[in-house]
Each structure stands twice: as C-alpha cells, then as structure tokens.
Amino acid sequence: MYRTKFTTLRFLQTFPPACDGGSGRLSRVSRLVVLDTPALYYRSFYALPSSITAADGTPVGALRGLLDTIAGLADDLRSTRIVAAMDGDWRPDFRTAIVPEYKAQRVQDEETGSETPDDLKPQIPLIREALRLAGIPVLEIPGTEADDIIGSFAAQMGPDDELVVVSPDRDLISVLREDRRIQLHRPRPKGQWAPLTYADVPTEYGVKGGAPYREMAALRGDPSDGLPGVPGIGEKTAAKLLAGYGGLDELFRAAASGAKDHGLSPKRAAALLENEDAVRRAEKVMTVLEDLDVLYAAQDAAAVPQRMNREALRAFGTQWSTDRAVARLLKTLGGEVPPTPAGTSPAADRRVSKNQLPAFTGPSWTTSELWGFDLETTGLDPHTVHIVTAACVRLGKVEGGIEPLEIRTWLADPGIEIPEAASSVHGITSDYARKHGADRTAVVAEVIACLENIRRRGGSVVGHNIVYDLTVLEAERRRLGLPTPVADVLPPIFDTLVLDREVDRFRRGKRTLADLCTVWGVELDNHHDALADATAAGCILWAMADKHQLLASGSGEELHAAQIEWKRTQAADLEEFLRSKGRHATINPDWPLEI
C-alpha cells in the first residue's frame, strides 16, 4: 500500500572526518556553520501563523521558529561555531545595475523599497538581539547580501576546513566547490534537514556544482528574483543542454550555428538567441562575491558558549514568549539542561488527562462550522509535489452520526506526469487528469479562497497530518506566483495527528488516518479519496471531542494555539527519544505549515 502522509524520519548524513577521539562522533567544534539568516527567518515567518505573539501582542513566530531551527541544527551538526550572515542590502546597487528588475516584485513598501511584511518588521530587531545574547556573531556588510558573505566564506576557507551553509535557497549550490569541504544544509520533507555536497549535485541536478549550476539556473530563471530565464526551458532541459555542449558559451554558439543535438531543437535555439542577453545578465547577478572580509567572524564563532549571556537570554525568552526555544538554545549552545518542574517527570507532565488539558474559556468550536480538508498529490514531498485532487466538506453532527452539509471538490491537471505509485493510491492517472482536470493555477487559487471564506464565516478546518496538505498548498502557491500566503488566510486548524498524540500519547502502533479510524470507531470507505479522507478526519475529531470533552470546550483559536505548543513539545520529545537510542534527527516543530 502507498504510504499515507505520516511523518517518516530520514536521519541526517554527516561528513565522516573530524571525529571526537575514538567515539566516532563529530566534534562540536570541528566545523563552521554559516546561517543564511534572512532566508531562515522568512521561512519561519511563512510557516507559522501570525497568531503567535508575545504578551504585548508583538508577532514572534519568525523569532521563535528561527531560534528552534538554530538549536536543532547546532545539536545535529554538533557544532557551536555558528555565524549568522545578514543582508546589508537585499537589492544591492551592483546587482540592480545589471538587472533593474532584480527582486523588484518583492517590494512591499513602495516608499521605503522594503520587502519586509508588516508582521515581520518588529521581529527583525528581536532576532538580532536574540543572536547577540546567544553569543552568535552577526555578519552584515553594507551593500551586499547574505549570499555574498556565504560565498566569501566558501572561497576563503582552507582545504582542510569544514564549512556548513544552512539555507533553503538552492542558488547557494553555486558556492559548492570540488576542492573544499563544503556542504549546503537544506530543509527536506517531514521536518528533516539534509546535506548536499559538490559530489551530489550532478546526480540531483544533472550538472556540476559551482559555475555550471549557476549557468543552469540562469537558463531556468527565477521569477521570484525577477529573472525570467528562457521560455520553454526548464531545469531538466537546461541541464541536458549544458551537459551536452559544456557551458553557456558553447550552447549559444551551437544555437547560432543551427545545431540540433542534445535536445537543442530549432524552437529552443530561437528562444535561446532571443533571450541570450537576459541569460547573460542573470548569470552575472547570480554570481556571489568572494572577496569580502569575513574570516574574523569565524574566530568569534569559536567562542559562542563563552560569549553567550545566559541570564539576559533567559529574560529575553520570558519577555517575548520564546522560553522553550531559548531553553533549547541554552542546552545546545550553552550546555544547560532545561529544568524539570519539581515533583514531576517529563513523561508524567506530558500525559493528557481531564485535569491537564488547558483551561479553555470558549465559546466552543462545536457551535461553529467545521470543515474537513484533504489533498491528494503526485507524490510524498510536500515541497515538490503537485495537487491532483482537493476536497473541503462542511460536516454537521446529527443524531446517529456525522453528515456532510456542503461539499467542494476539485480535480486539477497537475501539469506533470502523475507517477504510477501515486495513481495506484488515489486512482487518478495522467491521461484522466489532463482530459478532465481544471487549470492548476485556478484550482490552487480556489482552494485558498475556500479556506479564506471558511475563516470569514467563523469556521474551523480539520485534517489528518494537515501540515502536509497546507505545506503542499503553500508550495504550489509560491510556484504559481499567487499573491496571498496560505498562512494569511487560515481559519483555526485542527490536526487529528497532533491531537491523537496528545490525548493518547502512550498508545503503541502507527497513527495513520486508517489507524485512527480503527481506534476512534470511524468508518473509512474509499481511503485516499480526498473527500473520503477529509470526512474521516472530521469524524475522528468529533469522536475525540466526545471522549475528551475539554477538547470541545475551547474556541477554534484556543485549540489552534494549543496545538502549536503541543506539536513543538511532541517534536522535542521525539528528538530526545531518538537521541536516547543513539540516532540524531531534527524534527520540524512548525505547525500548521512547514515551509
């Protein structure tokens, strides 16, 4: 059976050298970690809802998410040598002089030229202060981007030094070098982080790292940066052309000469020649600086535990409602063990009973609309799959059970071939989707609009492992260039996976949708049909609320907020359990989106 959308752990690979004595464990001071800080805090900002605030109402989702990310990575990479690279200018003059449109469409404030959303603006000074208190050196050079700082580290580190770049930005693949021990640590599905080295790039992308990858990226384009690329030439075609001809210069000469091999058709040749100037300029814009003065920060990073202001950092965590994230930082960077309240044990504290559920004040979410939600897709990776079907169903509790009151379903043409493994699950083939499916952009826009409408009606949405579905939806929105982030329109969200783990933490066995249907006495017909799965999730929630009536006592907003904390605690507990077994993984604590 095709695996359901249930978290599967992929353990992090690490470089084998630089071990600690004879233990085989990497030394905590053997490598330098450089953070692409803006990319990481934007990732957290869009992954977490704006409802995460400090006591005074200041949004702190990006702050909290970034601190959690740093703590988890420091532990998994076993290094406290961390530098935070920042943008001195997110649209440097030397790049906009080459391509005036560079990142222009990201501008949020026309007057200031800022790309920073309003809810993120107050968090950036807090992020800087948290990094300072944690002892992490912040490197920011006027007129340059964080990528230029990272490129300079990559160029200037010695051949025996080990550099780990942490970023979701695939453009940084261009800094990987054959003669350097560099890895790009990137977010992967299910909350994992995975390394990419120079040797991995040809297998994953069809070209070498460094300049060849940059040339491919220039051909492919990056609409989010205002770099259009060549129409009709995507990543795979660009890689094939460059591999066949050897580089951009050779490719453009071949296009001008009328060559027709290595996938170079007359149509593609014409498109290449028509867009040659744009490609050349994009390749220059994508080239990072390598001569910035950065290595002094590596020396500062060697003393992060000594530079950390523990007392002030704890006070900061209390003031800005980031106590748990700060505690993880103190543990991984400062060697502190988070305190356990007197008279309790972690296991006892995490058991859920009627007396331990939050004191919700209501009014109950059961008095408002409840909608089940589910997507079926082309695969498993929420960051790369395309939507095939979607369903939103309003469910009402009636005598004798639950019944659907309103139904919205969608079938999309995903624009790519549906793998046989996926078709065997949901029954939709590529031919059927092409013939009967609606335009993918229209479907994604309508699904987002449906969620926004539910919020306006005061309703809530439930799904099983819904973080997968919402992450898919946001990834599709970004690829298609739709304007409104999913996090901005969400109603209160209920996740039967998070809730089940909370109300029955020590139950053995899997927690797939089918398993939960068995546990909670819900019939599941036509599993992996979006409408059936959305309906089943709603029925499971009602069954949980019947048994644990305090779950039904709070408002949608209260239960949503509680799940954010429960997911974070569940992730931390699972990490701790894995470490006790000698295995190390970073479990993404973000909810209800992982972006």
N, C-alpha and C positions, 0 to 999 in steps of 0.2 A: 504494500500500500504506500502511496506517495505520502511523505511525511507532512503532518499538519504544521501550522505556523506556531511552533513551540520552540522555545529557546534551546538551541544546541550549542554547546561550548566548543570553540576552536582555540586550543591553547597556543599561546604566543611562542613563536620561534625566537631564538636569541643567537647571537654570534657565539661560537664555541670558545674563542680565546679569552684571555684576561680573567682567569679563574682565581677564586679566593682559596689559596693554599691547595690542599688536596681534596676539597669538598666538591669540586666540580661546579660550584655556584659562582656566578659572575660577581665580582667585587662591586660594592656600592659606589666606589669612586673610580671605576675603570673607564667610564665613558662620559662624554659631554652631551647633554640633552639640550637642544635649542628648540624653543616653542615658537611656532607661528601664531603668536598670541591673538592678533585680531581675528584670524580665521577660526581659532578655537572659541573665542567668546561669542562670535557671531553664530557659530554652530550651536552653542548652548542657548543663546538668546532665542533662536528659532525653534529649538527643540522643546523648550519649556514654556508653559503658559505664563502670560503676563500677570496672572493672579498670585504668583509667588512674590510676596512683598515682605519688607521689614515691618516692624510695629508701626512706623510712621507712614506707611503706605508706599515707600520707595520701592520700585521693582528691583528684585535681586536675583532673578532666575539665571541670568548670564553669569553673574558673580559666583553664585553657588555652583552652577554647572562647571565653570572653569576650575574652581578650586577642587571639586571632586575629580575632575579629569587629571589635574596635576598630581593629586595624591595617589590615584590609582596607577598612573604611569610611573611615578617615582618608585613605587613598590615593585611593579612588574619588571621595569628596566633595571632595578637595583642600582639606582644612581641618584645621589643628591646633588650632583653637579648639573645645575639647571640654569639656563639663561632664557629670559623672556624677550624675544625680538618684537618690537613695536613699529608701527608705521610713523615715520616722521612726516610723511605726506602721502596720502593714499592715492593721489593722482599727481605724481611728480612732474614738474615742468619739462624735464628732459624726455619724458615719455609722451606727454600730450603734444609736444612739439613735433613728434613723429606721427602720432595718430591723435588728432584733436578729439575724436570720439571716445578715446580710451576711458572706460568706466563712466562715461557721461550719463548713461541711462540709470545709474545707481543713485544719482544725486537726489536726496530727499528734501533738502532745503536750498532753493534756488539762490537765496540771498547770500548764504554763507558757503555754498558749494559743498555742504556736508552730506555724507551718505548715511549718517547715523540716525536710526529711528528714535523717536522721542523717548520711548521707554528704555532704550539702551543708553542714552546720553548720561543720565545721572549715575549709571553703573560703572562707566569707564574710570572716573577718578577713584571709585571704591576698589576696582580691580588693581589699579596702580598701587594704592595704599596697602591692599592685602599682600601683593607681591613684595613690597618693601618690608612689611612686618615679617613675612615668611623668610626673608633673607635672600630672596631670588633676585639677582641683578637684572634690571630692566635696561635694554639697549635700544635706544631710539636715536636715529641720526637724521637731522633736518634734510628735507628734500629727497628722501629715499623711502622705500617700502621695506617692510619686514623681510620680504623675499630677497632684497639686496643684502641685508645683514646675513641671512642664511647662506646666500651664495658666496659671500666673502669668507665665512667660516669654512665652507666646503673647499674653497680654493686654497686657503691658508693653513689648514690643519696638516700636520705632518703625516707621512705614510703609515706610521705606527699608531697614530691617534685614532680613536674611535668616536665618530660623530653620529648622533641620532637626531634626525629632524622630525618633529611631531607636527603634522599638518594634514588637513583633509584636502588640500589643494594639490591636484595632480600635476600642475605646472611645475612643481618643485622636483619632479622626476628629472628635470633637466640639470639639476645640480649633482646627480649621482655620477661618480667617476670610477673608471676601471682601476686607477692607481691609488684609490683611497678607500678606507674602511668607513663607508657612509651607508646608512640605511634611512629610508623615509618611512616613518611610522604612521600608518593611515588607519582611520576608522573603518571597520568592516561590519558585516551584518551581525545581529544578535549582541550588540554591545561590545564586540571584540575590537582589538587593535592588532594590526599585523604589519611586519616589516617588509619593505621592498628594497632590494639591493640592485646594483648595476647588472648583476648576472641574471636577475629575474625579469628585467624589462623586455628582452626580446620574446620570451615566452608569453608574457601577458599582453604586450602591445605590438609585437611584430617588428619593432625597430630597437636599436640600441638606446641606452640612456644618454644623457648629456645633449649635445647639439642635435643628433639625429631625432631625438624625441621632440625637441623644440621645433624642428622643421616640420615634423608631422603635425604638431599642434597648430602651427601657423596655417597649414593647408586645411586642417579640420575646422579651425576657427573656434572662438569662444564668445558667443553672443553676450554673455554676462559681463564681459570686459569690453564690449564694443568692437570685437574683432570678428568680422563675418566669415573669414575663410573663403573657400572656393565652393560655389553652389554645386551640389551633386557629388561632392567628395567628402565622405565621412572618414572616421578614424581608420577603419579596416582598409578602405581603398587607398587612403593616403599612405598607410604603412606599406601596402603592396607596391605602390608606385615608387616609393623611396627605396625600398629593398631591391627592387628591380633595377633602378637606374643609379643608385648610390648616393643621391643627395639632391637638394633643390636645384643647384646649377645644372646638373646633368638632366634632371627632369624637365626643366624649362627648355633646354636645348633640344631634347627629344620631342617635346610638344611642338616646337617651331619647325622641326625637320620632317614632321609627318609620321613619326614612329608609331607603331600600333601594337607593341607587345607589352607585357607586364601589366595588362589591364588598361592601357592608355588608348581609349577609343577616340575617334575624331571629335565627338561631343565633349569629352573630358579635356582633350587638348585645347579646344577652343575656349573652354571655361578657364583653364589654367592661364592661357595667354592673356585673356581679358582681365584676369584678376591678379596678374603677376605683381604689380606694384603694391597692391594691398597685402599680399602674402609676404613680400619682402619687408614691408614696414612692420607687419605684425611680428615677424621673426625678430626684428630689432627690439621691439617693445618688450617681447617676452624674454630677452636676454638680461639676466640679472647682473648687477655689479659684483665685482670680485675683489676690489681693492680698498674697501672700507676698513677703518681701524677698529677691529673687533676683538682681537685676541686677549686684550687686557681683561675683558669680561669673563673669559674662561678662567682666569686666575681668581677673580672674585667668586666665581661659581664654586670653586673648590672649598669655600668656607661657608656654604649656605647654613649648615647647622649652627655654626658659631655666630653668624650674622642674624639669625632669627631672634626676634623679640617676642618671646613666648607669652609673657603676661599681657602685652599690648595686643597680640594676635588673638588671645582668648577673649579679651574685652571687645575687640572688633567683631568677633563671631557672635557674641551676645547682642551687641548693638544692632547688627544687621541681619539677625536671624539666620546665621550660617554656622551655628555651633557645631553641627555634625560634620560639615565639610572642613571646618577648622580643626576639629579633633583628628580627622584623618590626616590632615597636613602635619599636625604636631607629631603624629605617630610615625609617618613615613619619612618626613624630613628632619624631625627633631628628636626622634627616638622615644617619644612619650607613648604610654599605653592609655587609651581613653578610660576614664573612671567608670566603675560599675556602681550604681546606687546601693547604699548599704541595705543589707537584708534581701537582696535579690541576686539572681544569676541571669546571664543573658538569655538562657533558654526560658526560664520562668517569666522573665519580663516580656518575652515575645509571644507567650501563649495568649490566645484571644479567648476571653470569656465575657459574659454579660457585664462583669464588673470592670473589665479592662478596655472595652471599646470606648472611644471618645464620648464625651458628654455633648452629643449633638443637641442643637436647640431648635432645629426645624425652620419652617414647616417642611413636612416630609416630601421627598421627591415623588412619593407614590401618588400624590394628589395632582401631579403634572403629567404631561405627556412623556412616555418612554418609547424610544425608537431603537430597534435593533439595527446593527450595521455590519456589513461584511463586504470584502472584495475577494475576487478570485483573479489570479495573475498568471504571468508567463513563467514564473519560477519561484525561487525562495529568497533571493537577496532583495530586501526592500528598497535598496538604493538604486538598483538597476532594472528591476522587472517593470513590465508594462501592465496596466489594468486590462482585464478581459471582460469581467462582469462585476457589477456592483448592485447592492440592494440596501434600501432603507425601509423598514417596516415599523409602523406605529402599532404597539401592542396594548391591548386592554385586558384587564383581569375581570373575568366573568365567572359566574357560577359554573363550576366544572372544569375550569382551566383558563387558558390564555388564548385570545383570538386576535388575528390581525385586523386593524381598523383602517389603515391606509398603507398602500404599498407603492414604492418607487423602485423600479429595476432598470438596469442599463446593460447593454451589450456593446462593447467597443471593438473596433478594428484596431488592434494594438500597434499596427504599423511595422511589426516584425513577425517572423515565424514563431508560432507557438510550439515549444518543444513537445515532443511526444509524451514525455513524462508528465508534463503539466496537463496536456489534453486528456491523458488517461485518468486524471483526477477529476477535473470539472466537466469533461465531455465536450469542450469547445475546440474544434480544430481550426487551423489557419484558414482553410478554404471557407468554412462556415462563417468565421468572424469577418473575413473580407467581404463576403456576399451580404451578410445581414447586419454587420456591426455598424454603429454610428461613428462619426469622426471622433477620434480620441480626444482632441482638444475640447470639443463640445461636451463630451462625457465628463471629463475631469472638471470642467467649469460648472456643469450642472450638479455634480456630486458635492462640490464645495458650496455651491449656492444652497443646496438642500440642507447641509449642516448649519449654514448660517440662518436659514429660515427656522429650523428647529430651535436654535438659540433665541431667535426673536419671539417665538411662540412660548418661550419659557420651559421648553422640554429638555430632556437629557438623552444621551445616546449610550448604548451598551454594546459591547462586542467582546469576543474572546481573544485574548492577546491583541487587543485593539491597537497597541503601539505599533504592531506590524502594519496594519491597514492604514493608519494615519501617516506613518512614515512613507509608505508607498505613495500615498496621495500627495504628500508634500514634495517628494522627489519628482513625481510626474509634473506637478505644477511648475516647479523650477525649470525642468527640461523644456516645457512648452511655453515658458515665458508669461504665464498668467500672473496678474498683479498682486493678488491678495494672499498672504501666507495663511496656511491652514490654521496655524495656532491663533490667528487673529479672529477667526470666526467660530471657534469651537464652543458648543454648549458644554455643560458639565458632562464628563465622560465617566463611564463605569466599565471596568475591565474584569471580567469573570475570572481570569487567571490570577490577577493580583488579589482579588477578593477571596478566592478559594484558598490561596496560600496563607491568607491572613486568618480566616475563620477556622481552618483545619490544617494547621501548619505541619503537624507531625504525621499526617496520613501518608502511608507508603504508596508508591506507584506513580504512574505518569499523570499528567494533568492536561492532556489534550482535550479538545472540545468533546470528542466522543467519550473519553473517560469521565469527564464531568457530567455528561448527560446520564451516564450509568449511576454515578454517585448520587446525583440530585433527582433521579427519577424522571428524567425528561426524555421523551421520545425524539429520536433524531432520524428522520427519513430523508433520503437523498443528500447524504453528507457531501460537503464540498460544493453544493449548490449555494450561491451567495444568499438567496432568500431563506433557504432552509437553515443555514448556519446563523444568519442574523436573528431568525426567530428563536432558534435554540438558545442563543446567548441570553435573550430576554427572558425566556422561561427559567433558565438557570438562576438568573438574578432574582426573580420572584421567589423561587424555591429557597434561595439563601435568606432572603428577607423574611420569609415565613418562619424559618428556623431560628434565625438570629435577628430578633425584632428590632434591636438597636440599630441595625443597618438601615432599617426603614424609617428611623426616627429623624434623620437629618435631612437637610436640603441637598439638592444636587451639588451645589457649590461646596458644601461641607464635606460630602463624601468624596468629591473630586479631590479636594485639598488633602484629605486623609490618605488617599491612595498615592499621592505624590510621595508622602513620607513613608508609607508602607513599602512602596517599590524601592525606595532608597535603602531602607533597612533590609529588605529581602536581598538586594544585590550585595550589600556589605556582608550579610550573614553567609551568603553563598561563597563569596570570595574567601572569607575566613575558613569555611569548611574545606574548600579546595586546598588552601594553604596547609591545613592540618593533615591533608593527605599527600603533601609534597608536590602539589600541582598549583600552577600560578596562572590566573586569568583575570582580566578586567571585565567585570560585569557592568554593563551600562546601566546606571541608575535613573536615566532620564525617562520621564513619563509625562504625558501620553504620547510624545514623539521622540524618536531617535534620529536626529539629523546631524 
